[in-house]
Amino acid sequence: MTRIIVQPQGEGDKRPKGNLVRRQSIWTRLTHWLWVLCLFFLLFTGLQIFNAHPSLYVGEQSGFEFSNSVFSIHAERMPDGSIGGFTTIFGNKFETTGFLGYSGPEGREQVRGFPQWLTIPTYQDLATGRVVHFFFAWVLVGTLAVWALASLVNGHLRRDIVPGRADLRGVPGDVVRHARFRFVRGRRYGPLQKLSYFVVLLVLFPLIILTGLTMSPGMNAAWPWLVDIFGGRQTARTIHFVVMVLLVLFFVIHVAMVILSGPINAMRSMITGRYRIDAEEEERP
Ligand code: HEM
């Protein structure tokens, strides 16, 4: 049965408060803040690497003689003699001057894919971008391995991440609650939380790691089947980029949900492990 809670949300919430419960293990908390650190550096160094050739293709090949580009950022001379930035997505061209293609402080604009404020380092430096990117990529791999092992052993994976039938049945009700900005503060994640964490941890993270490995020449020699699975290195690069965009979208919604559902309680649970549940949730196991 769908339960709709009608009280307002947030820290000023008048709902009767329940006890503090132990919600997050040390492994969940530790790995969570490592995801944040890794993804921060991976995103901004990734955009630095992307800027070296700001176009994406689908298929085995890329180059001037092929028309398999699905996304590209470039600069063009405008009719009035100035330079403009443009982004083309599936053949549809948009002017993006000041952000994509041509950007920078007034009078010092540059032809570059993503702007300076979105890349590490801020100036064009592919070598540094690659070193930092690969370092944090391996930290991410290690963190995922530690998270998977700990979560398997302490039951977090089965209990909180892999959605069961009851969770899937609860999705429509949870969508309605979220649309009305009503959040249940229980001992466990709600159906949408479970589903989104499942997708991030067990679909998007493995996918971004595997497509990253597919682009690495060393791995091409060791595991040539990776290139076949992803339909070529160019397609792997495009999937890698799309997964990055999905992770950024997740991040924006995730942080918005933390703020809307009561940021102090949520942050306490991710720092100390303790979370204050609603009084009416106390009887639930
Ligand atoms: C790189 C970006 C981030 C990713 C990929 C991410 C991912 C996740 C995942 C997968 C979980 C579930 C963890 C588990 O149960 O094993 C989680 C929980 C959580 N995250 Fe994040 N997170 C990110 C950034 C943040 C930030 C910046 C904040 C703080 C504003 C935050 C606050 C939280 C909180 C409070 C929870 C626990 C939610 C709850 O107990 O209801 N996250 N996050």
Residues whose N, C-alpha, C, O or C-beta is under 5 A from the ligand:
A	BS01	HEM	T28 W35 V36 L39 Y197 V200 F251 V255 V258 A266 M267 S269 M270
